[in-house]
Amino acid sequence: MHLWTFPKVHFVMYDKSIREKEITMKRFWRLFVIVLTFVFVLTACAPAVQGLNQLPEEGSLLVLMLVTAGLTWILLKLSEVFKIDLSGYANAIAAVLAPILITLIESYLQLIPPIFDNLVLSIIHLLVLLAGSVGTFFLFKRRTPSLR
């Protein structure tokens, strides 16, 4: 009679799983280095993009309009206080202050990375539309047209 003998079974599942993890980590780090090198090569070969240099024309007009409106209001209040008519100086002072303010805004626009240029332009256009719509709303609220 022959006895059934089973081959010796070594429980190496724990050792095997550690070895598989080591191989997986080595593959991960190799892939990570390859991807990182690829990203660095792509960014180094990217063309130099010039940032947002100047405020769009709509933004410049908005700044000029807001400066003129603000100065007119301030000069009207000062005219009431000093009993002198200063409202004629609003356009001259606005013509001096608006380019200074536009230059200041443009210097801050140059600090924004070029990747955000489209977002910044969209925000500027939305601000112009908002100011125009608010002005139109107050104009029609003040003077309601009649259909008679």
LUMMI-347385 format. One line per 8 residues: number of its first residue (from 1); their letters; for each residue z, y, x of N, C-alpha, C. Coordinates in steps of 0.001 Angstrom, whole numbers. Layout:
<atoms>
NUM> A> Z:Y:X:Z:Y:X:Z:Y:X; ...
</atoms>
This chain:
<atoms>
1> MHLWTFPK> 0:-1180:824:0:0:0:0:1243:868; -721:2180:336:-833:3442:1054:-90:4536:311; 753:5213:990:1494:6297:355:634:7561:329; 763:8192:-751:42:9466:-873:776:10513:-63; 59:11007:849:672:12072:1632:-123:13355:1409; 560:14363:1267:-69:15670:1080:-125:16393:2409; -1187:17095:2611:-1234:17856:3860:-154:18918:3863; 252:19268:5051:1285:20284:5153:740:21616:4648
9> VHFVMYDK> 1477:22208:3806:1070:23499:3240:1952:24561:3860; 1298:25493:4488:2045:26623:5039:1930:27778:4059; 3009:28304:3746:2982:29466:2863:2706:30697:3709; 1463:31032:3800:1038:32163:4627:518:33313:3760; 809:33255:2492:311:34318:1609:825:35680:2063; 2055:35744:2476:2614:37024:2891:1909:37517:4153; 1721:36642:5116:1047:37017:6350:-407:37395:6094; -1053:36676:5191:-2445:36953:4893:-2590:38312:4206
17> SIREKEIT> -1680:38639:3318:-1785:39912:2614:-1552:41083:3579; -692:40910:4548:-490:41961:5546:-1754:42146:6367; -2364:41034:6756:-3601:41098:7533:-4708:41778:6722; -4808:41472:5434:-5814:42107:4587:-5552:43608:4458; -4302:43979:4380:-3966:45405:4293:-4339:46134:5582; -4106:45472:6707:-4480:46081:7982:-5987:46291:8081; -6742:45298:7638:-8203:45414:7664:-8657:46519:6715; -8037:46584:5550:-8389:47618:4580:-8079:49006:5129
25> MKRFWRLF> -6943:49168:5784:-6586:50469:6346:-7523:50863:7481; -7915:49888:8305:-8869:50184:9373:-10193:50638:8787; -10653:49977:7732:-11897:50380:7080:-11762:51778:6480; -10623:52035:5865:-10399:53354:5267:-10475:54452:6323; -9774:54270:7435:-9768:55310:8470:-11140:55496:9106; -11884:54406:9264:-13249:54541:9791:-14119:55336:8819; -14027:54991:7558:-14802:55705:6548:-14363:57170:6453; -13058:57403:6550:-12539:58770:6502:-13074:59609:7664
33> VIVLTFVF> -13081:59050:8858:-13600:59771:10031:-15092:60045:9876; -15833:59085:9353:-17274:59279:9157:-17531:60384:8131; -16814:60352:7008:-16988:61375:5970:-16559:62743:6485; -15457:62803:7202:-14987:64077:7756:-15986:64651:8754; -16547:63802:9591:-17577:64257:10531:-18802:64755:9787; -19206:64061:8755:-20351:64466:7950:-20111:65831:7301; -18910:66036:6778:-18585:67327:6150:-18606:68449:7183; -18045:68218:8351:-18061:69242:9394:-19476:69569:9851
41> VLTACAPA> -20316:68551:9950:-21711:68792:10351:-22422:69609:9274; -22199:69285:8018:-22844:70030:6935:-22390:71485:6893; -21107:71718:7093:-20632:73100:7049:-21066:73870:8284; -21223:73209:9393:-21670:73905:10594:-23145:74277:10492; -23925:73491:9768:-25354:73763:9622:-25660:74645:8423; -24653:75048:7685:-24894:75890:6509:-25351:77274:6955; -26278:77868:6224:-26752:79193:6607:-25663:80232:6395; -25685:81244:7217:-24723:82326:7076:-25098:83146:5856
49> VQGLNQLP> -24192:83235:4917:-24441:83951:3675:-23713:85278:3731; -24435:86306:3389:-23814:87624:3388:-23057:87791:2084; -21874:88323:2165:-21030:88468:997:-21504:89559:57; -20729:89766:-959:-21017:90790:-1954:-20784:92149:-1317; -21869:92878:-1035:-21755:94124:-280:-21477:95333:-1140; -22093:95395:-2284:-21914:96599:-3085:-21645:96233:-4532; -21052:97164:-5206:-20768:97019:-6618:-22075:97101:-7390; -22276:96252:-8389:-23513:96356:-9168:-23627:97729:-9837
57> EEGSLLVL> -24841:98072:-10223:-25084:99395:-10812:-24249:99619:-12073; -24087:98571:-12884:-23285:98700:-14109:-21826:99005:-13770; -21328:98354:-12718:-19952:98610:-12299:-19764:100020:-11775; -20751:100527:-11044:-20669:101903:-10546:-20665:102900:-11695; -21510:102641:-12677:-21544:103533:-13845:-20247:103457:-14643; -19670:102264:-14718:-18390:102123:-15414:-17303:102904:-14697; -17260:102814:-13378:-16255:103560:-12616:-16445:105055:-12812; -17685:105522:-12737:-17961:106950:-12936:-17552:107396:-14335
65> MLVTAGLT> -17848:106566:-15345:-17479:106913:-16721:-15959:106974:-16892; -15262:105966:-16346:-13801:105944:-16489:-13138:107083:-15733; -13644:107407:-14540:-13078:108521:-13771:-13330:109837:-14500; -14518:110021:-15037:-14831:111255:-15768:-13966:111376:-17018; -13823:110282:-17765:-13009:110326:-18982:-11537:110577:-18651; -11048:109903:-17621:-9649:110111:-17235:-9381:111524:-16743; -10284:112053:-15926:-10105:113423:-15426:-10222:114450:-16543; -11121:114217:-17473:-11240:115145:-18605:-9947:115174:-19396
73> WILLKLSE> -9372:114002:-19636:-8117:113947:-20387:-6987:114633:-19612; -6906:114355:-18310:-5852:114971:-17488:-6019:116486:-17445; -7253:116954:-17271:-7474:118399:-17208:-7236:119074:-18554; -7514:118377:-19651:-7182:118947:-20957:-5679:119074:-21136; -4925:118092:-20694:-3453:118173:-20786:-2916:119276:-19873; -3523:119394:-18658:-3092:120479:-17770:-3475:121842:-18320; -4576:121921:-19044:-4984:123184:-19660:-3989:123610:-20723; -3440:122650:-21462:-2423:122977:-22461:-1141:123466:-21804
81> VFKIDLSG> -795:122875:-20667:450:123244:-19990:328:124625:-19345; -781:124867:-18613:-937:126105:-17863:-1644:127215:-18644; -2098:126925:-19845:-2811:127888:-20695:-4062:128435:-20019; -4739:127578:-19227:-5983:127932:-18555:-6991:126828:-18888; -8248:127200:-19108:-9275:126218:-19419:-9775:125560:-18133; -9382:124308:-17916:-9792:123556:-16722:-10817:122473:-17039; -11293:122403:-18270:-12170:121296:-18655:-13532:121359:-17972; -13961:122498:-17489:-15251:122622:-16831:-15289:121990:-15449
89> YANAIAAV> -14129:121715:-14877:-14064:121135:-13532:-14084:119605:-13534; -14069:118985:-14689:-13955:117523:-14775:-15155:116830:-14130; -16367:117287:-14428:-17550:116628:-13871:-17639:116799:-12361; -17278:117973:-11853:-17348:118206:-10408:-16327:117340:-9663; -15120:117263:-10193:-14087:116446:-9543:-14435:114957:-9658; -14983:114547:-10806:-15382:113146:-10987:-16515:112780:-10047; -17415:113732:-9792:-18521:113457:-8871:-18026:113269:-7447; -16873:113815:-7128:-16295:113638:-5799:-15429:112373:-5734
97> LAPILITL> -14632:112131:-6759:-13687:111014:-6732:-14335:109656:-7009; -15357:109608:-7849:-15973:108321:-8206:-16579:107601:-6996; -17353:108262:-6113:-17864:107532:-4936:-16758:107055:-3994; -15679:107817:-3915:-14552:107380:-3083:-13953:106107:-3657; -13771:106086:-4972:-13217:104910:-5624:-14177:103724:-5535; -15473:103966:-5662:-16470:102889:-5547:-16468:102314:-4133; -16363:103174:-3126:-16294:102695:-1743:-15045:101853:-1513; -13943:102256:-2098:-12706:101485:-1990:-12858:100112:-2648
105> IESYLQLI> -13469:100074:-3827:-13691:98799:-4517:-14629:97911:-3707; -15687:98496:-3143:-16636:97708:-2351:-15997:97147:-1081; -15054:97898:-499:-14374:97366:689:-13517:96154:328; -12941:96160:-873:-12179:94988:-1307:-13095:93849:-1725; -14294:94161:-2220:-15247:93106:-2582:-15729:92344:-1355; -15773:92992:-213:-16219:92321:1005:-15191:91320:1521; -13957:91425:1056:-12917:90478:1472:-13013:89149:731; -13742:89124:-373:-13870:87908:-1173:-14865:86971:-489
113> PPIFDNLV> -14532:85682:-356:-15465:84740:274:-16780:84657:-511; -17883:84427:189:-19195:84400:-474:-19348:83316:-1538; -18515:82310:-1476:-18646:81231:-2457:-18258:81704:-3860; -17461:82766:-3942:-17003:83265:-5236:-17825:84456:-5729; -18957:84759:-5106:-19753:85925:-5490:-20215:85857:-6940; -20691:84705:-7361:-21169:84596:-8745:-20035:84781:-9743; -18867:84265:-9426:-17715:84429:-10305:-17304:85897:-10385; -17282:86574:-9249:-16895:87981:-9228:-17920:88828:-9985
121> LSIIHLLV> -19206:88543:-9796:-20230:89276:-10536:-20103:89042:-12035; -19786:87833:-12438:-19593:87554:-13860:-18410:88323:-14417; -17331:88393:-13641:-16153:89136:-14094:-16475:90624:-14197; -17217:91168:-13241:-17598:92586:-13297:-18454:92855:-14529; -19417:91978:-14797:-20267:92160:-15976:-19457:92047:-17266; -18486:91127:-17302:-17634:91013:-18486:-16780:92263:-18685; -16287:92845:-17594:-15514:94085:-17717:-16371:95228:-18243; -17609:95304:-17781:-18518:96346:-18278:-18788:96142:-19764
129> LLAGSVGT> -19041:94895:-20169:-19274:94617:-21589:-18041:94904:-22428; -16869:94570:-21905:-15628:94834:-22626:-15414:96330:-22812; -15626:97108:-21753:-15449:98558:-21855:-16453:99160:-22836; -17691:98671:-22804:-18688:99179:-23747:-18376:98820:-25181; -17895:97599:-25396:-17589:97188:-26767:-16349:97892:-27299; -15351:98106:-26459:-14156:98839:-26901:-14526:100284:-27232; -15385:100907:-26392:-15832:102276:-26676:-16613:102362:-27968; -17481:101381:-28213:-18246:101367:-29460:-17333:101162:-30658
137> FFLFKRRT> -16336:100306:-30507:-15386:100060:-31592:-14638:101338:-31958; -14135:102063:-30962:-13399:103291:-31253:-14314:104384:-31798; -15569:104414:-31350:-16511:105403:-31866:-16795:105161:-33337; -17041:103923:-33719:-17307:103635:-35123:-16047:103696:-35968; -14894:103496:-35374:-13644:103618:-36121:-13384:105086:-36452; -13763:105958:-35549:-13577:107385:-35752:-14590:107945:-36743; -15832:107591:-36570:-16912:108090:-37435:-17551:106913:-38154; -17089:106647:-39321:-17694:105556:-40057:-18948:106076:-40764
145> PSLR> -20071:105489:-40494:-21306:105958:-41139:-21336:105554:-42614; -21792:106450:-43420:-21901:106138:-44854:-23342:105762:-45171; -23509:104930:-46153:-24826:104455:-46533:-25446:105299:-47663; -24836:106385:-48048:-25387:107218:-49129:-26478:108095:-48666
</atoms>
